[in-house]
Structure formats: C-alpha cells, structure tokens
C-alpha cells in the first residue's frame, strides 16, 4: 500500500485508537516518569522520549510532519482557565498546540457562550509540549493541530483539580448506538459543533456516527459546514477538531480535503450503522501488537525539537 495512503488512514482512525481515552481518569499528584536507561538507543519508542518532555522546545513555532507522525516546535500552552473554558485532565499535560489552535479554542469558547448559551467549553487533549507520539491514547494529536472538546458544557463555576481528573463527560449516544440520546443531546450541541466547523482553518470535525446523523437531521439554513463533520469510531463524549496546516508551514503534511457533499445520505452512513461496526466480532486470531514508533519514523527535524532546551515558563 502507498505509504502516503497508510498515513491518511492512520490519521483517520488514530483519532480513536483508545475510545475510552477521554474518560480515563487522571491523578491529582502525577509522578514524574523515571529517566530512561539509554534514551539514545534507536529502538526506544518515541512516545517514551516525547512523553518525558514537560515544556515546549525553545524554538520558533514550526509544525513538522503529519497528524499521526510528527512533532511541533515552539508550542503554546492554553491556560487552564479562561473566561469561557477550562482544561480537563491536567495531569496529562496535553494543553499545548500551535498558536493558531490555541486561538481557535478561545474563539470557540466565546462562541459557545454567546451562540449556544453555555458558560463555556471543557477542553480535553490537545498535544504534548513538543507534540510527538503519546504514551497513552491517541495516535494523532502529534503536531499541535488537534483538540478534543467535551460535549459536556462547562459549569458556571471553576472546577477543582480533583473534579478535572475524576469527572466524566456525558454520553451523547443512545445505548443501541443507532442515534443520539434525546435526554442528553440538545440543539445547543449542534450550535457548538457548527461554530467549530464554520471556522475556515478547520479541516475536519470527528464525531460519533449517531451524532453525525443528528446533525444531518437537525441542521437548518446553510448546511455546507456538514461536509467537514465526519463519522468516526468513538467520539460519543467529545468531538475532535483538526486544523489545516498553517499558511507557510512547508514542513507540515496536510490531510486531503473532505469529499464533496454533506455526507448525510443513507449510503454515506450505512457502514457506520452496520452490524459489523456496531457489534464487531473478536478476531479468530488475536493480531500481533504493532511495534512502537521510533524516532526514525518521525521527520528528521523532530530530533532537534526533542533535544532543544526547554522554553521558559
């Protein structure tokens, strides 16, 4: 298979490598990871190296590589509290991204407050301080251009550290997986997702197929934004924003534009509601675990990003 096609497929499916990742609880007192015995060994998993970096690289902002195999220099941190947002799972230290992503999240938070009547948004994983592969969860989110937004509105108070680590998002999908839960889903959820999709710099929004079905059914007026909203495994507690490569970012590898059309026909959604997807059978022979990604699989520039001095707080 064409290597480029492999990467595209990886980026589409990697957003859900660990479906429960957004619901995994954190800890108020995370322990620092122990130093690696031989970090220069080329067989060491890249996630072990990038997962130990707690500060961004003191370098100009630059995106290197693809959403599912890359890194970011000069990342910006999203402050954990804002007028209309709060960051969740602080122990993960994944509230980093390209400055354009940080600005986008802030704009979306303001729109959620103004247009949907929410107090604001709860922000899940963005990227690590230097991007790269993560120790747990996502295979994407590596270049500072992906962000998970909870479908649970921000409460009208500041959450405690313990609440940010322990509370779970609200399930939006019915137990039979065929549609949204009418007791959880509201028109305000549509307004927030639409606001994100209407951003010109956003390339895709990933949601559960049942949420896509609801958006198709309920969207009024201009429906062109539905083209960006794509069904994906999981994503029933949150939606995933993916930005285009920033202008002038020559080292950034973009994903192809979404296919034409709203993606709302029966044929467009049939696969996602098939029995094979809703009730997958375990494989007869368990697949062999894939070897972890090493530095050799990342763009060469990521080595310099990894070894650069820490940016000052």
C-alpha positions, 0 to 999 in steps of 0.5 A, spaced: 500 500 500 502 507 498 505 509 504 502 516 503 495 512 503 497 508 510 498 515 513 491 518 511 488 512 514 492 512 520 490 519 521 483 517 520 482 512 525 488 514 530 483 519 532 480 513 536 485 508 537 483 508 545 475 510 545 475 510 552 481 515 552 477 521 554 474 518 560 480 515 563 481 518 569 487 522 571 491 523 578 491 529 582 499 528 584 502 525 577 509 522 578 514 524 574 516 518 569 523 515 571 529 517 566 530 512 561 536 507 561 539 509 554 534 514 551 539 514 545 538 507 543 534 507 536 529 502 538 526 506 544 519 508 542 518 515 541 512 516 545 517 514 551 522 520 549 516 525 547 512 523 553 518 525 558 518 532 555 514 537 560 515 544 556 515 546 549 522 546 545 525 553 545 524 554 538 520 558 533 513 555 532 514 550 526 509 544 525 513 538 522 510 532 519 503 529 519 497 528 524 499 521 526 507 522 525 510 528 527 512 533 532 511 541 533 516 546 535 515 552 539 508 550 542 503 554 546 500 552 552 492 554 553 491 556 560 487 552 564 482 557 565 479 562 561 473 566 561 469 561 557 473 554 558 477 550 562 482 544 561 480 537 563 485 532 565 491 536 567 495 531 569 496 529 562 499 535 560 496 535 553 494 543 553 499 545 548 498 546 540 500 551 535 498 558 536 493 558 531 489 552 535 490 555 541 486 561 538 481 557 535 479 554 542 478 561 545 474 563 539 470 557 540 469 558 547 466 565 546 462 562 541 459 557 545 457 562 550 454 567 546 451 562 540 449 556 544 448 559 551 453 555 555 458 558 560 463 555 556 467 549 553 471 543 557 477 542 553 480 535 553 487 533 549 490 537 545 498 535 544 504 534 548 509 540 549 513 538 543 507 534 540 510 527 538 507 520 539 503 519 546 504 514 551 497 513 552 491 514 547 491 517 541 495 516 535 494 523 532 494 529 536 502 529 534 503 536 531 499 541 535 493 541 530 488 537 534 483 538 540 478 534 543 472 538 546 467 535 551 460 535 549 459 536 556 458 544 557 462 547 562 459 549 569 458 556 571 463 555 576 471 553 576 472 546 577 477 543 582 483 539 580 480 533 583 473 534 579 478 535 572 481 528 573 475 524 576 469 527 572 466 524 566 463 527 560 456 525 558 454 520 553 451 523 547 449 516 544 443 512 545 445 505 548 443 501 541 448 506 538 443 507 532 442 515 534 443 520 539 440 520 546 434 525 546 435 526 554 442 528 553 443 531 546 440 538 545 440 543 539 445 547 543 450 541 541 449 542 534 450 550 535 457 548 538 459 543 533 457 548 527 461 554 530 467 549 530 466 547 523 464 554 520 471 556 522 475 556 515 482 553 518 478 547 520 479 541 516 475 536 519 470 535 525 470 527 528 464 525 531 460 519 533 456 516 527 449 517 531 451 524 532 453 525 525 446 523 523 443 528 528 446 533 525 444 531 518 437 531 521 437 537 525 441 542 521 437 548 518 439 554 513 446 553 510 448 546 511 455 546 507 459 546 514 456 538 514 461 536 509 467 537 514 463 533 520 465 526 519 463 519 522 468 516 526 469 510 531 468 513 538 467 520 539 460 519 543 463 524 549 467 529 545 468 531 538 475 532 535 477 538 531 483 538 526 486 544 523 489 545 516 496 546 516 498 553 517 499 558 511 507 557 510 508 551 514 512 547 508 514 542 513 507 540 515 503 534 511 496 536 510 490 531 510 486 531 503 480 535 503 473 532 505 469 529 499 464 533 496 457 533 499 454 533 506 455 526 507 448 525 510 445 520 505 443 513 507 449 510 503 454 515 506 452 512 513 450 505 512 457 502 514 457 506 520 450 503 522 452 496 520 452 490 524 459 489 523 461 496 526 456 496 531 457 489 534 464 487 531 466 480 532 473 478 536 478 476 531 479 468 530 486 470 531 488 475 536 493 480 531 500 481 533 501 488 537 504 493 532 511 495 534 512 502 537 514 508 533 521 510 533 524 516 532 526 514 525 519 514 523 518 521 525 521 527 520 528 528 521 527 535 524 523 532 530 530 530 533 532 537 534 525 539 537 526 533 542 533 535 544 532 543 544 532 546 551 526 547 554 522 554 553 521 558 559 515 558 563 
